[in-house]
Amino acid sequence: MYQDNRPCDVCGSEVRLRAHEATEDPEEATVRGDNDSTVDERVCTNPDCPTNAGGAGAPRP
């Protein structure tokens, strides 16, 4: 099981793990380079954190 309990790299708040959302076409995601080797994605619990702003340029927690 994958676990990552370290705080957010941007703001220091607690981070929760969430399963990656499935891509509609996994083969196309591979071509674009969207695949990630981690099982879960880290989501900062601080709603004001820049990582929760969304968009392609948002930093990761």
Contacts in CASP RR format, 6 or more apart in sequence:
PFRMAT RR
TARGET T0000
AUTHOR 0000-0000-0000
METHOD contacts of the structure
MODEL  1
MYQDNRPCDVCGSEVRLRAHEATEDPEEATVRGDNDSTVDERVCTNPDCP
TNAGGAGAPRP
2 17 0 8 1.000
2 38 0 8 1.000
2 39 0 8 1.000
2 40 0 8 1.000
3 17 0 8 1.000
4 15 0 8 1.000
4 17 0 8 1.000
4 40 0 8 1.000
4 42 0 8 1.000
5 15 0 8 1.000
6 15 0 8 1.000
7 13 0 8 1.000
7 14 0 8 1.000
7 15 0 8 1.000
8 14 0 8 1.000
8 15 0 8 1.000
8 42 0 8 1.000
8 44 0 8 1.000
8 46 0 8 1.000
8 49 0 8 1.000
8 51 0 8 1.000
8 61 0 8 1.000
9 59 0 8 1.000
9 60 0 8 1.000
9 61 0 8 1.000
10 44 0 8 1.000
10 49 0 8 1.000
10 50 0 8 1.000
10 51 0 8 1.000
10 59 0 8 1.000
10 61 0 8 1.000
11 44 0 8 1.000
11 46 0 8 1.000
11 48 0 8 1.000
11 49 0 8 1.000
11 50 0 8 1.000
11 51 0 8 1.000
12 46 0 8 1.000
13 44 0 8 1.000
13 45 0 8 1.000
13 46 0 8 1.000
13 49 0 8 1.000
14 44 0 8 1.000
14 45 0 8 1.000
15 42 0 8 1.000
15 43 0 8 1.000
15 44 0 8 1.000
15 45 0 8 1.000
15 61 0 8 1.000
16 42 0 8 1.000
16 43 0 8 1.000
16 45 0 8 1.000
17 40 0 8 1.000
17 41 0 8 1.000
17 42 0 8 1.000
17 43 0 8 1.000
18 40 0 8 1.000
18 41 0 8 1.000
18 43 0 8 1.000
19 39 0 8 1.000
19 40 0 8 1.000
19 41 0 8 1.000
20 36 0 8 1.000
20 38 0 8 1.000
20 39 0 8 1.000
20 40 0 8 1.000
20 41 0 8 1.000
23 29 0 8 1.000
23 34 0 8 1.000
26 35 0 8 1.000
29 35 0 8 1.000
42 60 0 8 1.000
42 61 0 8 1.000
43 51 0 8 1.000
43 52 0 8 1.000
43 61 0 8 1.000
44 51 0 8 1.000
44 52 0 8 1.000
44 61 0 8 1.000
46 52 0 8 1.000
49 61 0 8 1.000
50 58 0 8 1.000
50 59 0 8 1.000
51 58 0 8 1.000
51 59 0 8 1.000
51 60 0 8 1.000
51 61 0 8 1.000
52 58 0 8 1.000
END
